[in-house]
Amino acid sequence: MCARTGAANSIALAGAGLRTRSGSHSLCNVTSSNDAITERDRETAARSVSVVVPNWNGADLLARNLPVVWEAVRSHPASAELIVVDDGSHDDSRAVVTALGGIRLVSHEHNRGFGSACMTGVLAARHDLVLLLNSDARIEPGTLALLCRPFEADETFAASPLVLDENGAVTDVTINVPFLSRGRIRYRADAARSLAGAAAGPLPWYTLFPSGGAVLVHRERFLALGGFDPIFHPFYYEDVDLGVCAWRRGWTCVVVPEGRVTHGDSSTIKRSFNHFRIAVIRKRNRVLFHCKNLTSTGDLAAHIAQQVRRSLANLVRLDTLELLGLLLALPHFPAAFARRRAERAGACRSEREIFELIEQRWRKKLESRDALS
């Protein structure tokens, strides 16, 4: 980790007007005991895990998936806990959690959004490693222990498993090998397929960011970054941003292909927002993400120029999505650029250096895998 990271981060975050997080939430009610950590917890602290499941009106998803997750937590060889953060649901979500017994329930009085629900769960967690898991995901037994292994390395920020769809296919969100093209961050299309049947090995697989739907994070570092940036509220690009910010500070995000999580297609987002609104928010947040994270002036200028060209070209074709996304991003530009200044102040690595590291590791892993086949 950079020697100047801690001090630089504090100064930069203050300069950007970013809020620091306290350990209490006045609008939260914790339903369960919060006993002191036992001696066994201390002995296994490096492998102890808190699993946080954010939920909003997902009673049916909880009923289907939470028993599987709870079993994985109870079978973990070290201390583990399961926390469900109910984000102001008005369905039977709380009753589903309570009926299972033994699960900690943290409730928001009103809906605050995915990022805030995750932060509440991380703040409530008793262990150093926290798995953020969507309510429409199921983790296989043994995966928690596998995800803990990369944290034996001091620089690890996050570890994610293979993310499978309901048919058992590896999804694209499992691994992200980035490159820059005309001012926009893109990803190797075949990267996820390269993980099928792969193993971690002595050198871990690198990814630019772990999917927010299933990721084990270093709790202290997650809190140091402020969690998911609220500029991306209500959804999309908050996990991409978090990964980039971690890499920039000298930490790493890795994939553990032996671990597996099945992520269904019953997204709360799709059930709660119409397709057009989701698409516009995705476009808006893509612009804000690049404005915050392209710290090279030339790369940022190329991105903005390309975004304007795409918006105008699509408008001629009567496709307003790009233009609407850009227009909705405009009021957030001052905040995005303030965060960009903070990122530059706390950086150990540039984006291009990060991308090169991930690309080199990916190719080295492919060569090693091919040599063994």
C-alpha positions in Angstrom: 0.0 0.0 0.0 1.2 3.5 -0.6 2.9 5.1 2.3 1.0 8.3 1.8 -2.4 6.7 1.2 -3.9 7.1 4.7 -3.1 10.8 5.2 -3.8 11.7 1.6 -7.1 9.9 1.6 -8.2 11.8 4.7 -7.2 15.2 3.3 -8.7 14.4 -0.1 -12.0 13.2 1.2 -12.4 16.2 3.4 -11.5 18.5 0.4 -14.1 16.8 -1.8 -16.8 17.3 0.8 -17.4 13.6 1.2 -19.0 12.5 4.4 -17.2 10.3 6.9 -19.3 7.5 8.3 -20.1 7.1 11.9 -20.8 3.9 13.7 -24.4 4.6 14.4 -27.5 5.1 12.4 -30.3 6.8 14.2 -33.0 5.5 12.0 -31.9 1.8 12.3 -33.4 -0.7 14.6 -31.3 -3.8 15.2 -33.4 -6.9 16.0 -31.1 -9.5 17.7 -28.4 -9.7 20.3 -25.1 -8.0 19.6 -23.0 -9.9 22.1 -19.3 -9.2 22.6 -17.0 -11.1 20.3 -16.0 -14.5 21.9 -12.5 -15.8 22.5 -13.1 -18.2 19.5 -13.9 -15.1 17.4 -10.5 -13.6 18.3 -8.6 -16.8 17.5 -10.1 -17.0 14.0 -10.5 -13.3 13.3 -8.7 -13.5 10.0 -11.2 -16.0 8.7 -14.3 -14.8 10.5 -17.0 -13.5 8.2 -20.1 -11.3 8.4 -22.6 -11.9 5.5 -24.7 -8.8 4.7 -27.8 -9.2 2.5 -29.5 -5.9 1.6 -33.2 -6.3 0.8 -36.0 -4.2 -0.4 -39.4 -5.8 -0.9 -37.8 -9.1 -1.7 -39.8 -11.4 0.6 -40.1 -14.1 -2.1 -36.4 -13.9 -2.9 -35.5 -14.1 0.8 -37.8 -17.1 1.3 -36.1 -18.9 -1.7 -32.5 -18.0 -1.1 -31.9 -17.1 2.5 -32.2 -20.7 3.9 -29.3 -21.7 1.5 -27.2 -18.7 2.5 -27.9 -19.4 6.2 -26.7 -23.0 5.8 -23.5 -21.8 4.2 -23.0 -19.4 7.1 -23.6 -22.0 9.7 -21.2 -24.5 8.0 -18.4 -21.9 7.8 -15.4 -23.3 9.8 -14.8 -20.0 11.6 -17.1 -17.6 13.3 -19.7 -16.2 11.0 -22.9 -14.2 11.1 -25.7 -13.4 8.7 -27.2 -9.9 8.7 -30.2 -8.9 6.6 -30.6 -5.1 6.1 -34.2 -4.4 5.3 -34.3 -1.1 3.4 -37.8 0.1 4.2 -39.7 -2.8 2.8 -43.5 -2.9 2.9 -43.9 -6.6 2.1 -43.3 -9.6 4.4 -39.5 -9.4 4.3 -39.0 -8.9 8.0 -41.3 -11.8 8.9 -39.4 -14.1 6.5 -36.1 -13.3 8.2 -37.5 -13.6 11.7 -39.1 -17.0 11.0 -35.7 -18.5 10.1 -34.2 -17.6 13.5 -30.7 -16.7 14.4 -30.3 -14.1 11.7 -29.6 -10.5 12.6 -32.2 -8.1 11.2 -31.4 -4.4 10.7 -34.2 -2.2 9.6 -34.3 1.1 7.8 -37.5 3.1 8.6 -37.5 4.4 5.0 -36.0 3.2 1.8 -32.4 4.6 1.3 -31.1 2.6 -1.6 -28.6 -0.2 -2.2 -25.4 1.7 -1.2 -26.8 2.9 2.1 -28.2 -0.5 3.0 -24.8 -2.1 2.4 -23.1 0.6 4.5 -25.6 -0.1 7.3 -24.8 -3.8 7.2 -21.0 -3.2 7.1 -21.2 -0.9 10.1 -23.3 -3.5 12.0 -20.9 -6.3 11.1 -18.7 -7.8 13.9 -16.0 -9.3 11.7 -13.1 -8.0 9.7 -14.3 -9.6 6.4 -17.8 -8.8 5.1 -19.6 -10.6 2.3 -22.1 -8.4 0.5 -24.6 -10.7 -1.1 -27.8 -9.8 -3.1 -31.1 -11.2 -2.0 -31.4 -13.0 -5.3 -28.1 -14.9 -4.9 -27.3 -18.3 -3.3 -23.8 -19.1 -2.1 -22.5 -22.7 -2.3 -21.2 -24.4 0.9 -17.4 -23.9 1.4 -17.3 -20.7 -0.7 -16.9 -18.4 2.3 -13.7 -20.2 3.4 -12.4 -20.1 -0.2 -13.0 -16.3 -0.4 -11.1 -15.7 2.8 -7.8 -17.1 1.5 -6.8 -14.1 -0.7 -6.9 -11.9 2.4 -3.7 -13.6 3.7 -2.1 -11.1 1.3 -1.8 -7.7 2.9 -2.9 -5.8 -0.2 -6.3 -7.6 -0.8 -9.3 -5.4 -0.8 -12.0 -7.6 -2.2 -12.5 -11.2 -3.4 -15.3 -12.5 -5.5 -16.4 -16.0 -6.6 -17.5 -17.3 -9.9 -21.0 -15.8 -10.5 -23.2 -18.3 -12.2 -26.6 -17.9 -13.8 -29.5 -20.3 -13.1 -28.2 -22.6 -15.9 -24.7 -22.8 -14.4 -23.0 -20.6 -16.9 -20.3 -18.1 -15.8 -21.7 -14.6 -16.1 -19.7 -11.7 -17.5 -19.7 -9.8 -14.1 -17.4 -12.5 -12.6 -14.2 -10.9 -13.9 -13.5 -7.5 -15.6 -10.3 -7.1 -17.6 -10.3 -3.4 -18.7 -8.9 -1.3 -21.5 -9.4 2.2 -22.7 -10.9 2.9 -26.1 -11.7 6.5 -27.3 -12.1 7.8 -23.7 -14.2 5.0 -22.5 -13.4 2.0 -20.2 -14.3 -1.2 -21.9 -13.7 -4.9 -21.0 -12.3 -8.0 -22.6 -15.4 -9.9 -23.9 -13.9 -13.3 -23.4 -12.5 -12.8 -19.9 -15.3 -14.6 -18.1 -15.1 -17.7 -20.3 -11.5 -18.0 -19.4 -12.4 -18.8 -15.8 -14.5 -21.9 -16.6 -12.7 -24.8 -14.9 -9.9 -22.5 -13.7 -8.2 -22.5 -10.3 -6.8 -19.6 -8.2 -3.2 -21.0 -8.1 -0.3 -19.2 -6.5 -1.1 -16.0 -8.4 -4.7 -14.8 -8.0 -6.9 -13.7 -10.9 -7.2 -9.9 -10.9 -10.4 -8.1 -11.7 -11.0 -4.3 -12.0 -14.0 -4.6 -9.8 -16.0 -7.3 -8.0 -19.7 -7.5 -8.6 -21.6 -5.8 -5.8 -24.0 -8.7 -5.8 -21.4 -11.1 -4.3 -18.2 -9.8 -2.9 -16.1 -10.3 0.2 -14.6 -7.0 1.3 -12.0 -5.9 3.8 -14.3 -4.1 6.2 -11.8 -1.4 7.4 -10.8 -0.5 3.8 -14.4 -0.5 2.6 -15.2 2.0 5.4 -12.1 4.0 4.6 -13.4 4.5 1.0 -16.8 5.6 2.4 -18.5 2.5 0.9 -20.4 2.8 -2.3 -20.4 6.4 -3.5 -23.9 8.0 -3.2 -23.4 9.9 -6.4 -24.4 6.7 -8.2 -27.7 6.4 -6.2 -30.0 4.6 -6.7 -28.0 1.9 -8.6 -25.4 0.9 -11.2 -21.6 1.7 -11.4 -21.2 1.9 -7.6 -19.3 -1.4 -7.5 -17.2 -0.5 -10.6 -16.3 2.8 -8.9 -15.4 1.1 -5.6 -13.1 -1.4 -7.3 -11.2 1.4 -9.2 -10.8 3.5 -6.1 -9.4 0.5 -4.2 -6.9 -0.3 -7.0 -5.9 3.3 -7.1 -4.8 3.2 -3.5 -2.6 0.2 -4.0 -5.1 -2.6 -3.0 -6.2 -5.4 -5.2 -9.5 -7.1 -6.3 -9.3 -10.8 -7.0 -11.5 -13.6 -8.3 -11.6 -17.0 -6.6 -12.9 -19.4 -9.3 -13.3 -22.3 -6.9 -15.9 -20.4 -5.0 -19.4 -20.2 -6.5 -22.5 -18.1 -6.2 -25.7 -18.5 -8.3 -27.2 -15.1 -9.1 -30.8 -15.4 -10.3 -32.6 -13.1 -12.7 -35.1 -11.8 -10.2 -33.5 -8.4 -9.6 -35.3 -6.0 -7.3 -34.3 -3.2 -9.6 -36.1 -4.7 -12.6 -39.2 -5.3 -10.5 -39.2 -1.8 -9.0 -38.2 0.4 -11.9 -39.4 0.5 -15.6 -36.9 -0.5 -18.3 -36.5 3.1 -19.7 -35.7 4.6 -16.3 -33.1 1.9 -15.6 -31.5 2.5 -19.0 -31.3 6.3 -18.5 -29.8 5.9 -14.9 -27.2 3.5 -16.3 -26.2 6.0 -19.0 -26.1 8.9 -16.4 -23.9 6.9 -14.0 -21.6 5.7 -16.7 -20.9 9.4 -17.5 -20.4 10.2 -13.8 -18.1 7.2 -13.3 -15.8 8.3 -16.1 -15.8 11.9 -14.9 -14.7 10.8 -11.4 -12.3 8.1 -12.4 -10.5 9.2 -15.6 -7.9 11.2 -13.7 -5.9 11.9 -16.9 -7.0 15.2 -18.4 -6.6 13.8 -22.0 -8.6 10.7 -21.3 -11.4 12.7 -19.6 -11.6 15.1 -22.5 -11.7 12.2 -25.0 -14.6 10.7 -23.0 -16.7 13.9 -22.8 -16.1 14.6 -26.5 -17.1 11.0 -27.4 -20.2 11.2 -25.2 -21.4 14.4 -26.9 -20.9 12.9 -30.3 -22.8 9.7 -29.4 -25.6 11.7 -27.9 -26.1 13.8 -31.0 -25.7 10.9 -33.4 -28.3 8.9 -31.5 -30.6 11.9 -31.3 -30.7 12.0 -35.1 -31.9 8.3 -34.9 -34.6 9.4 -32.4 -32.8 7.5 -29.6 -32.8 9.9 -26.6 -31.2 7.6 -24.0 -27.6 8.9 -24.4 -28.7 12.5 -24.4 -31.0 12.1 -21.4 -28.2 10.3 -19.5 -25.8 13.1 -20.2 -28.3 15.8 -19.3 -29.2 14.1 -16.0 -25.4 13.8 -15.2 -24.8 17.6 -15.7 -26.1 18.7 -12.2 -23.8 16.1 -10.6 -20.7 17.3 -12.4 -19.4 19.5 -9.6 -19.6 16.6 -7.2 -18.0 14.2 -9.7 -15.1 16.6 -10.4 -14.6 17.2 -6.6 -14.3 13.4 -6.2 -11.9 13.3 -9.1 -9.6 15.7 -7.4 -9.7 13.6 -4.3 -8.9 10.5 -6.2 -5.9 12.2 -7.8 -4.6 13.3 -4.4 -4.8 9.8 -2.9 -3.6 7.9 -5.9 -0.8 5.3 -5.9 -1.5 4.2 -9.4 -3.0 5.7 -12.6 -5.8 4.1 -14.4 -3.5 3.0 -17.2 -1.1 1.4 -14.7 -4.0 -0.4 -13.1 -5.3 -1.7 -16.4 -1.8 -2.9 -17.4 -1.5 -4.8 -14.1 -4.8 -6.6 -14.6 -4.2 -7.3 -18.2 -0.7 -8.8 -17.5 -2.0 -11.0 -14.7 -4.9 -12.2 -16.9 -2.5 -13.2 -19.7 -0.1 -14.8 -17.3 -2.9 -16.9 -15.8 -4.1 -17.9 -19.3 -0.6 -19.0 -20.2 -0.2 -21.0 -17.0 -3.6 -22.6 -17.5 -2.9 -23.5 -21.1 0.5 -25.0 -20.1 -1.2 -27.4 -17.7 -3.9 -28.5 -20.1 
